[in-house]
Amino acid sequence: MSLPAVAKADDRRSDARAPGDGQLRQSTRVPAVSVHETDQALLLIADMPGVSADRVEVVVHQDVLTLKGSVHPDTHEGFRQLSGEYRAASFERSFTLPAEVDSTGVTANVKLGVVTVTLPKQKAVLPRRIAVQAV
């Protein structure tokens, strides 16, 4: 079984600069992903540095899984920013799911910017042992 990636962005990162001021506004990134498989499920692990659970969106629509996330720099009350290399960023990547995935049982969690999505396989495709009887 495979999980072919369909990236929504052509490259790993694109930075938007405001006309005339040269300030970086936001970058959109395609998160690095690894996929693992067992007899029962696929496990998708996506790297989205700085993203917290309230800023991650995992959507399954028909046969497409879409991961989205965003990160925003912290503001510090009472301070004015003199320099800023850390900027807002968003992540997005989509995958075409194989027919064997049970999309109703998909679960996701995030820890330290690593999003883990568990994609269970449909019971009909799980291997089962057939008892052989002597006649």
N, C-alpha and C positions, 0 to 999 in steps of 0.2 A: 504494500500500500504506500502511496506517496502523498505528499502535501505540497503541490507546486505553489511557489510564491508568485504573487502578482503584485509587484510594488506599484504604489500610486505615484511615486516620484521617480524621475529618471536617474537621479544620483543620490548619494548618501546624505547630502546636505545642500540646502540652498539658503543663502542669506539675502534678506531684503534690505536695501538701503533707501532711506528717504531721499528724494531728489534734492540736491543742493546742500544738505547738511552732513552727508557722509555717515550719519549715525546708523548703526545696525539696529534694526527693529525686532525681527524675529527670524529664527531659522526653523525650517521644517526638515526633519530627519526621518530616514527609513531605519527603524531599529534593527539591530543585528538579532537574528533568530536562530535557535537550534530546535530540531524536532526529534523526539525519541518515541519509540513504539514498544508496546507490549501486546500480548494477545487480547487484552481488554480495552486498551485505550492508546491514544496518541497524546504526547505531552509536548506542548509548545512553550519554549522559554524565550522571552523577548527582553532585550536590554534597553531600558528607558531611564537613563540616569536622572535622578532628582525627582522623578514622578511619584506622587503619593496616590493612595487608593481613591481619594476623592477627585483626582484629576485623570483617572484612567477610564476609558470606555471600551468595552468588549461587546461587539454586536455580531449576531449570526442572523443573516437574512438570506433565505433560500439556501443556496450552497456556498455562500461567501462569509468568511470570518473576517471582521475588520477590527483592528486594534488601533486605538487613538489615545494619545496622552499629551499633557502639556505641563510645562514647568515655568514658573515665574519667579524672578529674583525677589528676595525679601526686601522690604523697606524697613528702615530702622528709624523709629520716631526720634525726633530731636537732632537727627544728623542730615546733612546734605551730601549728596554723592559728588565726589571729586573725580572719580574715575570708575568706569564700569565695563569690564570685559565679560562678565556673566550676564546673559540676557535671556529673555523669554525664548522658549523653544517649544516646538510641537513635534510629535511623533505620529506617524501613520503608516500602516501597512495592511494589505489585504491578502487573503489566501482563499483559493478555491478548495472547498472541502471535498474529500472523496465520499462517495455514496454510503460507505460503511460507517460513517460517523453519525451517532445519535445526537443531533443538534439540541434536543430538549434536555440533555443531561450535562451540557457544557458548564464547567465551573472555572473561576479565575481568582487569583490572588496576587498581591504585590508585596514585595519585601525589599527594601533598600534599592528601589528602582528596577527590580527584576520582576517582570510580569510572567506568571506561570498560568497557562491555560490547559486544563485537562479536557480532552475530547474523547468521551467514551465511544466505543464501537457498539453498533446495534447488536442485540442479542442473536439475531439470525446469522451473523457472520462470525460469532465467537466459536472457537473450536470446541467440540464436545466428543467425549469418548463413547464409543458404541460397544456395549457389552455383547460378546459373541457367545452364543449358547451351543452346546453340543446337542445333536439330534440323533 
